[in-house]
Amino acid sequence: MSSAPPDVSRFLHDGRLETMPRRREHRRTVARWLAHAALPALLDTVGERELTDRLARLADDPVGVRRALVDLGVVHRTRDGAEYWRTEVTEFDDVGSADDAGHVTLHLDGDRVHSIATFYDELNRVFMAGEGWRLGPSLDALDDLLHGGFGAAHGADRLTVVWHGFARSREALGFAATRGYYREKVADPRCDTALFQGRLDDLEAGRGNTYAELVLEVFADHPDVELLLR
């Protein structure tokens, strides 16, 4: 195990955590370090026993720490508690920084996508961390983002986006969400009502694309962006 950074090491004794800090901001920093150390691969699942064993090498109370990581939202688990995975990119990750070849890899978490709005929340979480502004919920904004002029993709020669849990996202961005999206556009006098009514008619007739398919089309318009669906 590599040595802890200064903002974490002050809470350790002989390199191990005896108790979690009391202040929430300190707890979250230590939790992110523990989660990264125990689960270095973002979104990879491990069993409860394996995670507890890994945490036992880092902390005196691995079971309590495991629960704290879940409570703080840094780690998620299945409903039965059998499997755990890290969901949060931390300051201890290399993810999102360019390597020597200028290659940036970013990870989208499909478990966070429950609607069109939360899809853009996930894009902002991954791409826009550290930025002072957020993307609006539009396909044009996604297109601009993939051009790489701002956010975590800025300056990348090559960009890989790994979309974990895509099947769940596809369902969330499916027919019902797309129909609701078009109905809102039709009802908005600022929009081209005829255009969106035609798209709504096509969707309901089985000819139109769902929002998930529209998102994939935007990615396909950027051949320099590698999209991996998991």
C-alpha positions, 0 to 999 in steps of 0.5 A: 500500500502506498503512503497516505497523502498528508491530509489523510496521514494525520488521521492514521497511526502507523499507517492504519486508521484507528477511528474515523474522524468526527468532522464530516469533511475529514470523514469524507476525505478519509473515506475517499482514500479508503475506498480508493485503496480498497477498491482501486478499480472504479465500479468493479464489484467485490464480495463482502468478505473480500472488501472486509479483508481489504479494509482490515489491512487499512483500518482497525474496524473494517466492518464499521469502516465498510458501513461508513463508506456506504453511508457516505455514498462513496461505495454502493452495495447490492440490496442483500449486501453481497457485493460492493463497488466504488461509485465516486471518482476521488482525488486519489484516482488517475481517472480523468487526467491525461496520460503520457499519450494524452489519453483520458478515460472517464466513467459514467455510472448507469446506476445514477441515471434514472431519467433524462435530467439525471443523465445530465447530472451524471455527465456533470459529475464526471466531466465537470468536476472542478468547473464553476458551471454546469451543462444544460440538459440538451443534446447540443450541450453533449455534442459541445462537451465531446468536442473536448473544449472544457471540463475533464476532457479538455486537452485530451488527444483521445477520449474514452468514455466507459458507460457502466450499467448501460442497459439500465440507462437505456431503459431509463432513457427509453420510450416513456422518458422520450415521450415525456421529453417530446411532450414538454417540447410540444407544450413549450411555445419557445420550441418548434412545435411542429418539429417535436410533434412530428418526432413524437408521432414517429416515436409513438408509431415505432419509427422514432429513436429513444433518447438513449439512441439519440445520445448514442448518435451524438457519440457516433458523430465524434469518431475520436471519442471511444464509447465502451458500453458495459 
